[in-house]
Amino acid sequence: MAKFLVQKSAPLHGEVKISGSKNAVLPIMAAALLTEEKCEIKDVPALRDVQVMCKLLESLGATVDPELDENNVDITAGSVLTYEAPYELVKMMRASILVLGALLLRTGRAVIPLPGGCAIGKRPVELHLKGLKALGATINEERLARGIVDAKADKLKGTTIYLDFPSVGATEVIIMAASLAEGTTVLENAAQEPEIVDLANFLNKMGARIKGVGTDTIKIEGVEKLKGVSHHVIPDRIEAGTFMVGAVMTKGNVLIKNVVPDHLKAVIAKLRECGADITMTDEGLVARGDVNPIVSTDVKTLPYPGFPTDMQSPFMALLTVAKGPSVVIETVFENRFMHVGEFNRMGANIKTDGNCAIIPGDKELQGAQVVATDLRAGAAVVLTGLIAEGTTEISQIYHVDRGYEHFVEKLRNLGANIMRVEE
């Protein structure tokens, strides 16, 4: 198993280019199943999750040509597809469920074991299935009780669907399914994340008719056929936010290139509340922590455009050394404070009560042996190791490999003292 060794580092300085978005490319790759023609996807990050999705699509009968060294993936889902996804791949990645709607449309059936991924909460698929049932699919309840989604549909028909919670995954699956359904679908209380906008842009290039994406009401007029296209994936806002936090908490000065500031409004606002200097330039976004003292603030995670749950653990890392106490409230996932124990091994002294964490701040942290409990927590303990005295040894870093392309190399280019050790 590989691990990271991190030592206290000088302030991060220099520039970093943000990769394509993990959370955007995975649904786009799944949506390529909706046409028999070739789709060329550009700016694809070379990540473990992307590799798993490539294998999953191949297992379903698609031809996949990944050139991840060039950040490109070509997908051709010809006329012969199988409807059953193999458990050994699905268990590795939550995003496997995204192929559900496309398989149902192409084959009339989809059989997918309930997927795995980071253990940050239940993340049920009830809303995905509610949407598909409203469109006319039938779900085998007996198999669902045993952990297998088995959906069938001769054809799907447009309807009005209200989501009880603005689930990103459910919104994406329903958009894909409705794009080739008969008639018009109106999706209310839809998720509004930029990654959903990117998916809709991809589908509209293919010939879909989707309007209202980026708001809570999306209208999809079904079409008969979609075509192959070429598409560039948006930059990863969570990777950008992680490097912004790293620059600020190390009292550094980093130019972040290939970033969309509008995707990070909530994160930028909170960093400025802490005293960070965040400036937009023609080259990108400059994050500085060497201008003012870093002070505490309170954070509450919310669906977009609120503060992203994926930035909660990296931002908490910053708050461990901010002056004064802070409160973090997690409202999206019920089990996303597992990193608190790892921070406390380093001296953070954080207290939790349900979905609330109290961070005393102003701590002098010490290096320790810690675990990357999930994807974003893994990045967060790396950042914490950069400001802790001594050496921080981080295990289970395969989580980090799922979501950050060339993470060690990018940090080292900014002056971080970090190395990857293969055991």
C-alpha positions in Angstrom: 0.0 0.0 0.0 1.2 3.5 -0.8 1.4 6.4 1.7 2.3 10.1 1.8 5.1 11.5 3.9 4.5 15.2 4.6 6.8 17.5 6.5 6.3 21.1 7.6 6.8 23.2 4.5 7.5 26.8 3.6 4.5 28.8 2.4 3.2 27.6 -0.9 4.3 29.8 -3.8 3.9 29.6 -7.6 1.2 28.6 -9.9 -0.9 25.5 -10.4 -3.2 24.4 -13.3 -6.5 22.9 -12.2 -7.5 19.6 -13.9 -10.8 18.7 -15.4 -13.6 18.0 -13.0 -14.0 14.5 -11.6 -17.6 15.1 -10.7 -18.4 16.4 -14.2 -16.6 13.9 -16.3 -18.1 10.7 -14.7 -21.7 11.5 -15.6 -20.6 12.7 -19.1 -18.9 9.4 -19.7 -22.0 7.6 -18.6 -24.1 9.8 -20.9 -22.0 8.7 -23.9 -23.9 5.4 -23.6 -27.0 7.2 -25.0 -25.7 7.2 -28.6 -24.2 4.6 -30.8 -21.8 7.2 -32.3 -18.4 8.1 -30.9 -18.1 10.8 -28.2 -14.7 12.5 -27.7 -14.3 13.8 -24.2 -11.4 16.3 -23.6 -9.7 17.6 -20.4 -10.4 14.3 -18.7 -8.4 14.0 -15.4 -6.2 10.9 -15.0 -7.9 9.6 -11.9 -8.6 6.2 -10.4 -12.4 6.9 -10.7 -12.0 7.7 -14.4 -10.1 4.4 -14.9 -12.9 2.5 -13.1 -15.6 4.2 -15.2 -13.7 3.3 -18.4 -13.6 -0.4 -17.3 -17.3 -0.2 -16.4 -18.3 1.1 -19.8 -16.2 -1.5 -21.5 -17.8 -4.3 -19.4 -21.2 -3.0 -20.7 -20.1 -3.4 -24.3 -18.8 0.1 -25.2 -15.5 0.6 -26.9 -13.4 2.9 -24.8 -10.1 4.5 -25.9 -8.5 6.2 -22.9 -5.5 8.4 -23.6 -5.3 9.8 -20.0 -1.7 11.0 -20.6 -3.3 13.4 -23.1 -6.4 13.8 -20.9 -8.7 12.4 -23.6 -11.2 9.5 -23.6 -13.1 8.4 -26.7 -16.3 6.3 -26.1 -18.4 4.4 -28.7 -21.4 2.6 -27.4 -22.4 0.6 -30.5 -25.5 -1.4 -31.1 -24.6 -4.3 -28.7 -24.7 -3.4 -25.0 -25.3 -5.6 -22.0 -27.6 -4.4 -19.2 -25.8 -5.8 -16.2 -22.9 -4.0 -14.5 -20.3 -6.2 -12.7 -20.2 -5.9 -8.9 -16.4 -6.0 -8.8 -16.3 -2.6 -10.6 -19.5 -1.1 -9.1 -18.3 -1.6 -5.5 -15.3 0.6 -6.2 -17.2 3.7 -7.1 -20.4 5.4 -6.2 -20.7 7.1 -9.6 -21.4 3.7 -11.2 -25.1 4.3 -10.6 -24.9 7.0 -13.2 -25.2 4.5 -16.1 -28.6 3.5 -14.8 -30.8 5.7 -17.0 -28.7 5.3 -20.1 -28.7 1.5 -19.9 -32.5 1.5 -19.4 -33.0 3.5 -22.5 -30.5 1.6 -24.7 -31.4 -2.0 -23.6 -34.7 -1.8 -21.8 -33.2 -3.0 -18.6 -30.5 -2.1 -16.1 -29.1 -4.3 -13.4 -26.7 -2.6 -11.1 -25.5 -3.6 -7.6 -25.8 -0.8 -5.1 -22.4 1.0 -5.5 -19.6 1.7 -3.1 -17.3 4.8 -2.8 -16.3 6.9 0.2 -18.0 6.0 3.5 -19.3 9.5 4.2 -23.0 8.7 4.6 -25.9 6.7 3.3 -26.3 8.5 0.0 -29.4 6.4 -0.9 -30.6 5.9 -4.5 -34.3 6.2 -3.6 -34.5 9.5 -5.5 -32.9 8.1 -8.6 -35.4 5.3 -8.6 -38.3 7.6 -7.8 -37.5 9.6 -10.9 -37.2 6.5 -13.1 -40.5 5.0 -11.8 -42.2 8.3 -12.6 -40.9 8.1 -16.1 -42.4 4.6 -16.5 -39.7 2.2 -15.3 -40.5 -0.8 -13.0 -38.1 -1.7 -10.2 -37.8 -5.2 -8.8 -38.4 -4.5 -5.1 -37.3 -8.0 -4.0 -33.9 -7.7 -5.7 -33.6 -4.1 -4.4 -34.0 -5.3 -0.8 -31.0 -7.6 -1.5 -28.9 -4.7 -2.7 -29.4 -4.9 -6.5 -31.1 -2.3 -8.6 -33.1 -4.2 -11.4 -35.0 -1.7 -13.5 -37.0 -2.4 -16.7 -38.9 -0.2 -19.2 -40.2 -0.8 -22.7 -40.2 3.0 -23.1 -40.1 6.1 -20.9 -42.6 8.9 -20.9 -42.1 12.4 -19.8 -43.8 13.7 -16.6 -43.4 16.1 -13.7 -41.0 14.9 -11.0 -40.3 16.6 -7.7 -37.2 15.7 -5.8 -37.5 15.7 -2.0 -33.9 16.7 -1.8 -31.8 18.3 -4.6 -29.7 15.2 -5.2 -26.9 15.7 -7.7 -26.9 12.0 -8.8 -30.6 11.8 -9.1 -30.8 15.0 -11.1 -28.1 13.6 -13.5 -29.8 10.2 -13.9 -33.2 11.7 -14.5 -31.8 14.3 -17.1 -30.2 11.4 -19.0 -33.3 9.2 -18.9 -35.6 12.1 -19.9 -33.5 13.2 -22.8 -34.7 10.2 -24.9 -38.1 9.8 -23.2 -41.3 10.4 -25.1 -42.7 13.9 -24.3 -41.7 16.5 -21.9 -40.2 16.1 -18.4 -40.2 18.8 -15.7 -37.8 18.2 -12.9 -38.5 20.3 -9.8 -36.2 21.0 -6.8 -33.3 19.9 -9.0 -29.7 20.2 -8.0 -28.0 23.2 -9.5 -24.3 22.3 -9.4 -22.0 23.4 -12.2 -21.3 19.7 -13.0 -25.0 19.3 -13.9 -24.8 22.3 -16.2 -21.8 20.7 -17.9 -23.7 17.4 -18.3 -26.6 19.2 -19.9 -24.3 21.2 -22.2 -22.9 17.8 -23.4 -26.3 16.3 -23.9 -27.5 19.4 -25.7 -24.6 19.2 -28.1 -25.7 15.6 -28.7 -29.1 16.9 -29.7 -31.0 16.9 -26.5 -33.4 19.7 -25.6 -32.7 20.7 -22.0 -33.5 24.1 -20.5 -33.3 25.6 -17.0 -30.2 23.8 -15.8 -28.5 25.7 -13.1 -31.9 26.6 -11.6 -34.2 24.4 -9.4 -36.5 23.6 -12.3 -35.3 21.8 -15.4 -37.4 21.1 -18.5 -36.4 18.3 -20.8 -38.1 17.7 -24.2 -37.4 14.2 -25.3 -35.9 13.5 -28.7 -35.7 10.4 -30.8 -31.9 10.1 -31.1 -28.7 11.6 -29.9 -25.4 11.9 -31.8 -21.7 11.7 -31.0 -19.9 14.9 -30.1 -16.6 16.4 -28.8 -16.7 18.1 -25.4 -14.3 19.8 -23.0 -14.9 19.1 -19.3 -15.1 22.1 -16.9 -12.3 22.7 -14.4 -12.6 20.9 -11.0 -13.9 23.5 -8.5 -13.1 21.3 -5.5 -9.4 20.8 -6.6 -9.2 24.6 -7.1 -10.7 25.2 -3.6 -8.3 22.8 -2.0 -5.3 24.6 -3.5 -6.8 28.0 -2.4 -7.1 26.7 1.2 -3.5 25.3 1.0 -2.2 28.6 -0.1 -4.0 30.5 2.7 -3.2 28.1 5.6 0.5 28.0 4.7 0.6 31.8 4.4 1.5 31.4 0.8 0.8 33.1 -2.5 -0.5 30.9 -5.3 -1.9 31.6 -8.8 -4.6 29.1 -9.6 -5.1 28.7 -13.4 -7.9 27.1 -15.3 -10.6 28.0 -12.7 -14.1 29.4 -12.9 -14.5 31.8 -10.0 -18.3 31.8 -10.2 -18.2 28.1 -9.2 -16.4 29.0 -6.0 -18.3 32.0 -4.7 -19.2 30.5 -1.3 -15.6 29.2 -0.7 -14.1 32.6 -1.8 -16.5 34.4 0.5 -15.5 32.3 3.5 -11.8 32.6 2.8 -12.1 36.3 2.7 -14.0 36.2 6.0 -10.9 34.5 7.4 -8.7 37.3 6.2 -7.4 35.7 3.0 -6.7 37.9 0.0 -8.4 36.4 -3.1 -8.0 38.3 -6.3 -9.2 37.5 -9.9 -6.7 38.3 -12.6 -6.5 37.7 -16.4 -4.3 34.6 -15.7 -6.5 33.1 -13.0 -7.3 33.4 -9.3 -4.6 34.4 -6.8 -5.0 33.1 -3.2 -2.8 34.7 -0.5 -2.6 34.0 3.2 0.4 36.3 3.8 -1.5 39.6 3.8 -3.7 39.5 7.0 -3.8 37.3 10.1 -6.1 34.3 9.5 -9.1 34.4 11.8 -12.0 32.1 12.6 -15.4 31.9 10.9 -18.4 29.6 10.9 -19.3 27.3 8.0 -22.5 25.5 7.1 -22.5 23.1 4.2 -25.5 23.3 1.8 -26.4 22.2 -1.7 -25.0 24.5 -4.5 -24.8 27.5 -4.5 -24.1 27.1 -0.8 -20.8 26.1 0.7 -19.9 22.7 -0.8 -19.7 19.6 1.4 -16.6 18.5 -0.5 -14.8 21.5 0.8 -15.8 21.0 4.4 -12.8 18.9 5.5 -10.1 21.0 3.7 -11.6 24.2 5.2 -11.7 22.7 8.6 -8.0 22.1 8.3 -7.6 25.8 7.8 -9.8 26.6 10.8 -7.5 24.4 13.1 -4.9 27.2 12.9 -7.1 30.2 12.5 -7.2 32.6 15.5 -10.3 32.0 17.6 -13.0 29.3 17.7 -15.1 28.2 14.7 -18.2 26.1 14.2 -18.8 23.8 11.2 -22.2 22.4 10.5 -22.6 19.6 8.0 -26.1 19.3 6.5 -25.4 17.2 3.4 -23.9 13.9 4.7 -24.4 12.5 8.2 -21.0 10.8 8.5 -18.6 13.4 7.2 -16.6 14.2 10.3 -14.4 11.1 10.2 -11.4 13.3 9.6 -11.9 15.0 13.0 -10.2 12.1 14.7 -7.2 12.4 12.4 -6.9 16.1 13.0 -7.1 15.5 16.7 -4.2 13.1 16.5 -2.2 16.1 15.3 -3.4 18.3 18.2 -6.5 20.1 16.8 -8.7 19.3 19.8 -12.0 19.5 17.8 -15.2 18.5 19.5 -18.2 17.1 17.7 -21.9 16.9 18.5 -24.0 15.3 15.9 -23.6 17.3 12.7 -21.8 20.1 14.5 -18.0 20.5 15.0 -16.4 23.0 17.3 -12.8 24.0 16.3 -10.9 25.9 19.0 -8.4 27.1 16.5 -5.0 28.7 17.1 -3.3 25.3 17.5 0.3 24.3 17.0 -0.1 21.0 15.2 2.3 18.0 15.4 2.9 15.4 12.7 1.4 12.0 13.4 0.4 8.8 11.7 -3.1 9.5 10.2 -5.5 7.9 7.7 -7.2 9.4 4.6 -10.7 8.4 5.7 -12.2 9.5 2.4 -11.3 11.4 -0.7 -11.6 15.0 0.5 -10.4 14.2 4.1 -7.3 12.7 2.5 -6.5 16.1 0.9 -7.3 17.8 4.1 -4.8 15.9 6.2 -2.1 16.5 3.6 -2.7 20.2 3.9 -2.6 19.9 7.7 0.7 18.0 7.5 2.2 21.0 5.6 1.9 23.2 8.7 2.5 20.6 11.4 5.8 20.2 13.2 7.6 17.0 12.2 6.5 14.3 9.8 2.9 13.3 9.0 2.5 9.8 7.6 -0.8 9.4 5.7 -2.1 5.9 4.8 -5.1 4.7 2.7 -4.2 7.4 0.1 -6.0 5.5 -2.7 -8.9 7.7 -1.7 -6.9 10.7 -2.7 -6.0 9.1 -6.0 -9.7 8.9 -6.8 -10.1 12.7 -7.1 -6.8 14.6 -7.4 -4.7 14.4 -10.5 -0.9 14.6 -9.9 -1.6 15.9 -6.4 1.9 15.3 -5.1 3.6 16.8 -8.1 1.4 19.9 -8.1 2.1 20.4 -4.4 5.9 19.9 -4.8 5.9 22.4 -7.6 4.5 24.9 -5.1 7.3 24.1 -2.6 5.5 21.5 -0.4 7.6 18.9 1.3 5.7 15.8 0.4 6.6 12.5 -1.1 4.7 9.3 -2.1 6.1 6.1 -0.8 5.1 2.7 -2.4 5.2 -0.2 0.0 
